[in-house]
Amino acid sequence: MAEKIETGERSYIRSKELSRRAHEIIPGGCHTYAKGDDQYPEQAPGFIARGEGSHVWDVDGNEFIEYGMGLRAVTLGHAFPPVIEAVRRQLHEGTNFTRPSYLEVECAESLLSFLPRAEMVKFCKDGSTATAGAVRLARAHTGRDRIAYCRDHPFFSYEDWFIGTTALDAGIPRSTVELSVPFSYNDIESLERLFAEYPGEIAGVILEPEREEPPRDGFLQKVEELCRREGALFILDEMITGFRWDVGGAQGLYGVDPDLSCFGKAMANGFSLSALVGKREVMELGGWDHDRDRVFLLSTTHGAEGHALAAAMAVHEVYRTEDVIGTLHRQGERLRAGVDGVTAEMGLEDYFGVSGRDCNLVYVTRDGRGERSQEFRTLFMQEMIKRGILGPSFVVSYSHSDDDIDRTVDAVAESLKIYARALEDGVDRYLEGRPVRPVDRKRG
């Protein structure tokens, strides 16, 4: 890894050519909307060639300290040696067979060892599939159709039951969307009102255990108690919190007992693997050792390919033997303190700041009126990229060193000088191209 990242203007000739070609043959120009060109400044790396630890290099040879780490999927660091070695060994044994691999049993046992409240697991490839399985199980187990979802959590699935509730509802029947009803985080009364409005109709309640705002006044426990009282399943989406908040997920940290939980992202350090876990009496409906109608739960050709399972087991071993969770929190705390110090010194606390748990920091950009601003978000990312920092967030990995954090804080200080000028002179004067746009916009 290079010892120094050069600051200043960068060339993106190959990235721009690849982007042109990508938009001709791939809807949106990439396979994950959150990674699209519209989510980054025009002068940004378009395509990454390789990564090592907390650093990445784009196709034009530019090097960056990266934050967000594959949409929070790479918690240990890019090309983390123990994980890569485990995958390399497994690749020589084959990846997919006509019958199950023994790894399916061993990896399931390994995952459940972190989750004492869960009894069974089904592997799949992405979070949307896992949450869709949870919704299907909840409906089958309860005989009800409605799903209550937390409106303050931005994404649960690309499946119809959720994405139809957003602005991106094209192609989705209204009859499907009407079965999903929203409540608000940390507002137990809003959920109680749903149960009163739809008595005996709600099959399950799904939410992330925590996002930027922590649970208050025993909120998660109250949701669990309400679900038990009303006969609905309590479902936690731990795609982000799992393997980041605590080794047992946020459910372990907060001491709640969900009926179903969904894990992924950090579980295999970027390799494609997710999981639906839960109580036996619910999960077993996806099998045949019962006398009820069987649920065709999750059945994917690549759901348990060997190298992804090997990666997950290697990740599990690192978590058992090293202080990954503690490091994520310590490095996030170091970054938060540094950024807070800079903003306070510059008097910009009302316009820029960080929020969220230390292991999962995001930054907030506001304009001169104190309102959240995509234009100022673009400007900040633009200036950070010039200084060798690529980050739609400040989410750290186990590989982020003290030097990485300190250099990032220095880059924030320099970037906020431009930010401050833009507050005075107008942001358009400093933006080099169009602003970024929300992923869930309806058009264009």
C-alpha positions as CSV (number, residue, x, y, z in Angstrom):
1,M,0.0,0.0,0.0
2,A,1.3,3.4,-0.9
3,E,2.5,5.5,2.1
4,K,1.0,8.7,0.8
5,I,-2.0,9.7,-1.2
6,E,-1.4,12.7,-3.4
7,T,-3.9,15.5,-3.2
8,G,-5.2,17.7,-6.0
9,E,-6.7,17.1,-9.4
10,R,-7.1,13.6,-10.7
11,S,-7.7,12.1,-14.1
12,Y,-10.7,9.9,-14.8
13,I,-10.3,9.2,-18.5
14,R,-10.9,5.4,-18.3
15,S,-13.7,5.8,-15.7
16,K,-15.6,8.2,-18.0
17,E,-15.2,5.8,-21.0
18,L,-16.4,2.9,-19.0
19,S,-19.3,4.9,-17.7
20,R,-20.4,5.7,-21.3
21,R,-20.2,2.0,-22.2
22,A,-22.0,1.0,-19.0
23,H,-25.0,3.2,-19.6
24,E,-25.5,1.7,-23.0
25,I,-25.9,-1.8,-21.8
26,I,-26.8,-1.7,-18.0
27,P,-29.9,0.1,-16.7
28,G,-28.6,2.9,-14.5
29,G,-25.1,2.2,-15.5
30,C,-24.3,-0.3,-12.6
31,H,-26.0,-3.1,-10.8
32,T,-26.5,-1.4,-7.5
33,Y,-28.4,2.0,-7.6
34,A,-26.5,3.4,-4.6
35,K,-23.2,3.0,-6.5
36,G,-24.5,4.9,-9.6
37,D,-23.0,8.0,-11.2
38,D,-25.9,10.1,-9.9
39,Q,-24.8,9.4,-6.3
40,Y,-21.4,11.0,-6.7
41,P,-19.9,14.2,-8.0
42,E,-19.0,14.4,-11.7
43,Q,-15.3,14.5,-10.8
44,A,-15.2,11.2,-9.0
45,P,-13.8,7.7,-9.6
46,G,-16.3,5.8,-11.7
47,F,-15.0,2.3,-11.4
48,I,-12.8,0.6,-8.8
49,A,-10.0,-1.7,-9.9
50,R,-8.9,-3.2,-6.6
51,G,-8.9,-2.7,-2.8
52,E,-6.6,-3.5,0.0
53,G,-7.6,-2.9,3.6
54,S,-9.2,0.6,3.8
55,H,-7.7,1.8,0.5
56,V,-9.0,1.4,-3.1
57,W,-7.5,2.2,-6.5
58,D,-9.7,3.1,-9.4
59,V,-9.2,2.1,-13.1
60,D,-7.2,5.3,-13.7
61,G,-4.7,4.5,-10.9
62,N,-6.0,7.0,-8.4
63,E,-5.7,5.9,-4.7
64,F,-8.3,6.7,-2.0
65,I,-9.0,6.0,1.6
66,E,-12.5,4.5,1.4
67,Y,-15.4,4.8,3.7
68,G,-18.7,3.0,3.5
69,M,-16.8,-0.1,2.4
70,G,-19.0,-1.7,-0.2
71,L,-22.3,-0.3,1.2
72,R,-21.2,-1.5,4.7
73,A,-20.5,-5.0,3.5
74,V,-16.8,-5.0,3.9
75,T,-16.3,-4.7,7.7
76,L,-12.9,-6.3,8.0
77,G,-11.3,-4.6,5.0
78,H,-10.8,-5.2,1.3
79,A,-9.0,-8.5,0.4
80,F,-8.7,-9.3,4.1
81,P,-6.0,-12.1,4.1
82,P,-7.7,-14.8,6.3
83,V,-10.9,-14.5,4.3
84,I,-9.2,-14.6,0.9
85,E,-7.1,-17.6,2.0
86,A,-10.3,-19.5,3.1
87,V,-12.0,-18.7,-0.2
88,R,-8.9,-19.7,-2.2
89,R,-8.8,-23.1,-0.5
90,Q,-12.5,-23.7,-1.1
91,L,-12.3,-22.7,-4.8
92,H,-10.1,-25.7,-5.4
93,E,-12.8,-27.9,-4.0
94,G,-15.6,-26.6,-6.2
95,T,-18.3,-24.1,-5.6
96,N,-21.7,-25.7,-6.4
97,F,-22.9,-29.3,-6.4
98,T,-26.0,-31.3,-7.1
99,R,-26.4,-32.1,-3.4
100,P,-25.7,-29.8,-0.5
101,S,-22.2,-29.1,0.7
102,Y,-21.2,-30.0,4.3
103,L,-20.3,-26.3,4.6
104,E,-24.0,-25.5,4.7
105,V,-24.3,-27.3,8.0
106,E,-21.1,-26.0,9.5
107,C,-21.7,-22.4,8.4
108,A,-25.2,-22.5,9.7
109,E,-24.0,-23.8,13.1
110,S,-21.3,-21.2,13.2
111,L,-23.7,-18.3,12.5
112,L,-26.2,-19.5,15.0
113,S,-23.5,-19.7,17.7
114,F,-23.5,-15.9,17.6
115,L,-27.3,-15.7,17.9
116,P,-28.5,-17.7,20.9
117,R,-32.1,-16.7,20.4
118,A,-32.2,-18.1,16.8
119,E,-32.7,-21.8,16.1
120,M,-32.7,-22.2,12.3
121,V,-31.2,-20.5,9.3
122,K,-31.7,-20.3,5.5
123,F,-28.9,-18.8,3.4
124,C,-29.5,-16.6,0.3
125,K,-27.6,-14.0,-1.6
126,D,-28.9,-10.5,-0.7
127,G,-30.9,-8.7,1.9
128,S,-34.0,-8.2,-0.2
129,T,-34.4,-11.9,-0.6
130,A,-34.0,-12.5,3.1
131,T,-36.6,-9.9,4.1
132,A,-39.0,-11.2,1.5
133,G,-38.7,-14.7,3.0
134,A,-39.4,-13.2,6.4
135,V,-42.6,-11.5,5.1
136,R,-43.7,-14.7,3.5
137,L,-43.1,-16.7,6.7
138,A,-45.0,-14.2,8.8
139,R,-48.0,-14.3,6.6
140,A,-48.0,-18.1,6.5
141,H,-47.5,-18.5,10.2
142,T,-50.2,-16.0,11.3
143,G,-52.7,-16.5,8.4
144,R,-52.7,-12.7,8.0
145,D,-51.7,-10.5,5.1
146,R,-50.6,-7.0,6.3
147,I,-47.0,-6.1,7.1
148,A,-46.2,-3.1,9.3
149,Y,-42.9,-1.5,8.3
150,C,-40.9,1.4,9.8
151,R,-41.2,4.4,7.6
152,D,-38.0,6.0,9.0
153,H,-35.8,3.2,7.7
154,P,-35.1,3.8,4.0
155,F,-34.8,0.4,2.5
156,F,-36.0,-3.1,3.3
157,S,-36.3,-4.8,-0.1
158,Y,-36.6,-4.3,-3.8
159,E,-39.6,-6.8,-3.6
160,D,-43.1,-5.4,-4.3
161,W,-44.2,-5.5,-0.7
162,F,-41.8,-2.7,0.2
163,I,-40.5,-0.9,-2.8
164,G,-44.1,-0.2,-3.9
165,T,-44.5,2.0,-0.8
166,T,-41.8,4.4,-2.1
167,A,-41.8,6.8,-5.1
168,L,-40.4,3.9,-7.2
169,D,-43.7,2.1,-7.5
170,A,-43.9,1.6,-11.2
171,G,-45.0,-1.9,-12.2
172,I,-46.3,-2.8,-8.8
173,P,-50.1,-3.5,-8.2
174,R,-51.8,-1.2,-5.8
175,S,-53.4,-4.2,-4.1
176,T,-49.9,-5.4,-3.0
177,V,-48.8,-2.0,-1.8
178,E,-52.0,-1.5,0.3
179,L,-51.0,-4.5,2.4
180,S,-47.9,-2.7,3.7
181,V,-48.6,-0.1,6.4
182,P,-46.1,2.3,8.0
183,F,-45.3,3.3,11.6
184,S,-42.6,5.6,13.1
185,Y,-39.4,4.7,14.9
186,N,-39.4,5.4,18.7
187,D,-43.1,6.1,18.5
188,I,-44.8,3.0,20.0
189,E,-48.2,4.8,19.8
190,S,-48.0,4.9,16.0
191,L,-47.6,1.1,15.9
192,E,-50.4,0.7,18.4
193,R,-52.7,2.8,16.1
194,L,-52.0,0.4,13.3
195,F,-53.0,-2.6,15.3
196,A,-56.2,-0.8,16.3
197,E,-56.9,0.2,12.7
198,Y,-56.3,-3.3,11.4
199,P,-57.3,-5.7,14.2
200,G,-56.2,-9.3,13.5
201,E,-54.7,-8.3,10.1
202,I,-51.0,-7.6,10.8
203,A,-48.8,-10.6,10.2
204,G,-45.5,-9.0,11.1
205,V,-43.7,-5.9,12.2
206,I,-40.4,-5.2,10.5
207,L,-37.8,-2.6,11.3
208,E,-34.1,-2.0,11.7
209,P,-33.2,-2.1,15.4
210,E,-31.3,1.1,15.1
211,R,-30.2,3.6,12.4
212,E,-28.9,7.1,13.1
213,E,-31.3,7.4,16.1
214,P,-30.9,4.9,19.0
215,P,-34.0,3.3,20.5
216,R,-35.4,5.3,23.4
217,D,-37.5,4.4,26.5
218,G,-37.3,0.6,25.8
219,F,-38.8,1.1,22.3
220,L,-37.6,-2.2,20.9
221,Q,-38.8,-4.1,24.0
222,K,-42.2,-2.4,23.6
223,V,-42.4,-3.4,20.0
224,E,-41.7,-7.0,20.9
225,E,-44.3,-6.9,23.7
226,L,-46.9,-5.4,21.4
227,C,-46.3,-8.1,18.7
228,R,-46.6,-10.8,21.3
229,R,-49.9,-9.4,22.6
230,E,-51.3,-8.9,19.1
231,G,-50.2,-12.2,17.6
232,A,-47.8,-10.7,15.0
233,L,-44.2,-11.7,14.3
234,F,-41.4,-9.4,15.5
235,I,-38.9,-9.1,12.6
236,L,-35.5,-7.3,12.8
237,D,-33.6,-6.3,9.7
238,E,-30.0,-6.6,10.9
239,M,-28.3,-6.1,7.5
240,I,-26.4,-3.1,8.8
241,T,-26.4,-3.6,12.5
242,G,-25.4,-7.3,12.3
243,F,-21.6,-7.9,12.9
244,R,-21.2,-4.2,13.5
245,W,-23.1,-3.2,16.6
246,D,-22.3,-6.4,18.5
247,V,-21.2,-9.9,17.7
248,G,-24.8,-10.9,18.4
249,G,-26.2,-8.1,16.4
250,A,-28.2,-5.2,17.8
251,Q,-30.7,-7.7,19.2
252,G,-27.9,-9.0,21.5
253,L,-26.9,-5.5,22.5
254,Y,-30.4,-4.5,23.4
255,G,-31.6,-7.8,24.7
256,V,-34.6,-8.4,22.5
257,D,-35.9,-11.7,21.1
258,P,-37.1,-11.4,17.5
259,D,-39.1,-14.2,15.8
260,L,-37.1,-13.6,12.6
261,S,-34.0,-11.7,11.8
262,C,-32.2,-10.9,8.5
263,F,-28.4,-10.7,8.2
264,G,-26.0,-10.1,5.4
265,K,-23.5,-7.4,4.3
266,A,-20.7,-7.8,6.8
267,M,-21.4,-11.5,7.4
268,A,-19.0,-12.6,4.6
269,N,-16.9,-9.4,4.3
270,G,-18.3,-8.5,0.9
271,F,-18.9,-12.0,-0.5
272,S,-22.5,-12.5,-1.6
273,L,-24.2,-14.2,1.4
274,S,-27.2,-13.3,3.5
275,A,-29.3,-15.2,5.9
276,L,-32.8,-15.4,7.4
277,V,-32.7,-16.8,10.9
278,G,-35.4,-17.3,13.5
279,K,-37.4,-19.5,15.8
280,R,-37.9,-23.1,14.9
281,E,-41.7,-23.0,15.1
282,V,-41.7,-20.3,12.3
283,M,-38.7,-21.3,10.2
284,E,-39.7,-25.0,10.0
285,L,-42.6,-24.0,7.8
286,G,-40.0,-23.8,5.0
287,G,-39.3,-27.5,5.5
288,W,-41.6,-30.5,5.7
289,D,-41.3,-31.7,9.3
290,H,-44.7,-30.4,10.3
291,D,-48.4,-30.9,9.5
292,R,-49.1,-27.4,8.1
293,D,-49.1,-26.1,4.5
294,R,-45.4,-25.9,3.5
295,V,-43.9,-22.5,2.6
296,F,-41.7,-22.4,-0.5
297,L,-39.3,-20.2,1.4
298,L,-35.8,-19.6,-0.1
299,S,-34.5,-21.9,-2.8
300,T,-31.7,-20.3,-4.9
301,T,-29.2,-22.1,-7.0
302,H,-26.4,-20.0,-5.7
303,G,-27.7,-19.5,-2.2
304,A,-25.1,-21.6,-0.5
305,E,-22.1,-21.7,-2.9
306,G,-19.0,-22.9,-1.2
307,H,-16.7,-20.0,-1.4
308,A,-19.2,-17.6,0.1
309,L,-19.8,-20.0,3.0
310,A,-16.1,-20.4,3.5
311,A,-15.7,-16.6,3.6
312,A,-18.4,-16.3,6.2
313,M,-16.8,-18.9,8.4
314,A,-13.4,-17.2,8.1
315,V,-15.2,-13.9,9.1
316,H,-16.7,-15.6,12.1
317,E,-13.3,-16.9,13.3
318,V,-11.9,-13.4,13.1
319,Y,-14.7,-12.1,15.2
320,R,-14.1,-14.8,17.8
321,T,-10.4,-14.2,18.1
322,E,-10.0,-10.4,17.5
323,D,-11.7,-7.3,18.9
324,V,-13.4,-6.3,15.6
325,I,-16.5,-4.7,17.3
326,G,-14.3,-2.7,19.7
327,T,-12.1,-1.5,16.9
328,L,-15.0,-0.3,14.8
329,H,-16.3,1.7,17.7
330,R,-12.9,3.1,18.7
331,Q,-12.0,4.2,15.2
332,G,-15.4,5.7,14.6
333,E,-15.1,7.6,17.9
334,R,-11.7,8.9,16.9
335,L,-13.1,10.1,13.6
336,R,-16.2,11.7,15.2
337,A,-14.0,13.5,17.7
338,G,-11.7,14.8,15.0
339,V,-14.6,16.0,12.8
340,D,-16.5,17.6,15.7
341,G,-13.3,19.4,16.6
342,V,-12.8,20.8,13.2
343,T,-16.5,21.9,12.8
344,A,-16.4,23.6,16.2
345,E,-13.2,25.4,15.5
346,M,-14.6,26.7,12.2
347,G,-18.1,27.5,13.6
348,L,-19.9,25.2,11.2
349,E,-21.8,23.0,13.7
350,D,-25.1,24.2,12.3
351,Y,-24.1,23.3,8.7
352,F,-22.1,20.1,8.9
353,G,-21.7,17.3,11.3
354,V,-21.7,13.5,11.9
355,S,-24.4,11.4,13.4
356,G,-25.1,7.7,14.1
357,R,-23.4,5.1,16.2
358,D,-19.5,5.4,16.2
359,C,-19.3,2.1,14.2
360,N,-21.7,3.4,11.6
361,L,-21.2,7.2,11.2
362,V,-22.8,9.3,8.5
363,Y,-22.3,13.0,7.8
364,V,-25.0,15.6,7.4
365,T,-24.7,18.5,5.1
366,R,-26.9,21.6,5.4
367,D,-27.2,24.8,3.5
368,G,-27.2,28.4,4.8
369,R,-30.8,28.0,6.0
370,G,-29.9,25.0,8.0
371,E,-31.8,22.6,5.7
372,R,-30.4,19.3,4.4
373,S,-28.8,19.9,1.0
374,Q,-27.8,17.6,-1.8
375,E,-25.8,20.4,-3.3
376,F,-23.6,20.8,-0.2
377,R,-23.3,17.0,0.0
378,T,-22.0,17.0,-3.5
379,L,-19.6,19.8,-2.7
380,F,-18.2,18.1,0.3
381,M,-17.7,14.8,-1.5
382,Q,-16.1,16.6,-4.4
383,E,-13.5,18.3,-2.1
384,M,-12.8,15.1,-0.1
385,I,-12.2,13.2,-3.3
386,K,-9.7,15.8,-4.4
387,R,-7.9,15.1,-1.2
388,G,-7.9,11.3,-1.6
389,I,-11.0,10.4,0.5
390,L,-13.8,8.4,-1.2
391,G,-16.8,8.2,1.1
392,P,-20.6,8.6,0.8
393,S,-20.5,8.1,4.6
394,F,-17.9,7.9,7.4
395,V,-18.5,4.2,8.1
396,V,-15.2,2.6,9.1
397,S,-13.8,-0.9,8.8
398,Y,-11.5,-3.0,11.0
399,S,-8.7,-2.0,8.6
400,H,-8.9,1.8,9.1
401,S,-5.7,2.8,10.9
402,D,-5.1,5.8,13.1
403,D,-3.2,7.4,10.2
404,D,-6.2,6.9,7.9
405,I,-8.5,8.6,10.4
406,D,-6.1,11.5,11.0
407,R,-5.6,12.1,7.3
408,T,-9.3,12.0,6.9
409,V,-9.8,14.7,9.6
410,D,-7.2,16.8,7.8
411,A,-9.1,16.4,4.6
412,V,-12.3,17.4,6.3
413,A,-10.7,20.6,7.6
414,E,-9.5,21.6,4.1
415,S,-12.8,20.6,2.5
416,L,-14.8,22.6,5.0
417,K,-12.8,25.7,4.1
418,I,-14.4,25.5,0.6
419,Y,-17.8,24.6,2.2
420,A,-17.6,27.8,4.3
421,R,-16.9,29.9,1.3
422,A,-19.9,28.3,-0.5
423,L,-22.1,29.2,2.4
424,E,-21.1,32.8,1.9
425,D,-20.8,33.0,-1.9
426,G,-23.3,30.3,-3.0
427,V,-22.7,26.7,-3.6
428,D,-23.1,26.8,-7.4
429,R,-19.9,28.8,-7.6
430,Y,-17.9,25.9,-6.2
431,L,-19.7,22.9,-7.6
432,E,-17.9,21.2,-10.6
433,G,-21.0,19.8,-12.3
434,R,-24.5,18.7,-11.3
435,P,-25.4,17.8,-7.7
436,V,-26.1,14.2,-6.6
437,R,-29.7,13.0,-6.5
438,P,-31.8,10.8,-4.2
439,V,-31.8,7.1,-5.2
440,D,-35.6,6.8,-4.7
441,R,-36.6,9.7,-6.9
442,K,-39.6,8.8,-9.2
443,R,-38.1,10.2,-12.5
444,G,-34.9,11.1,-14.2
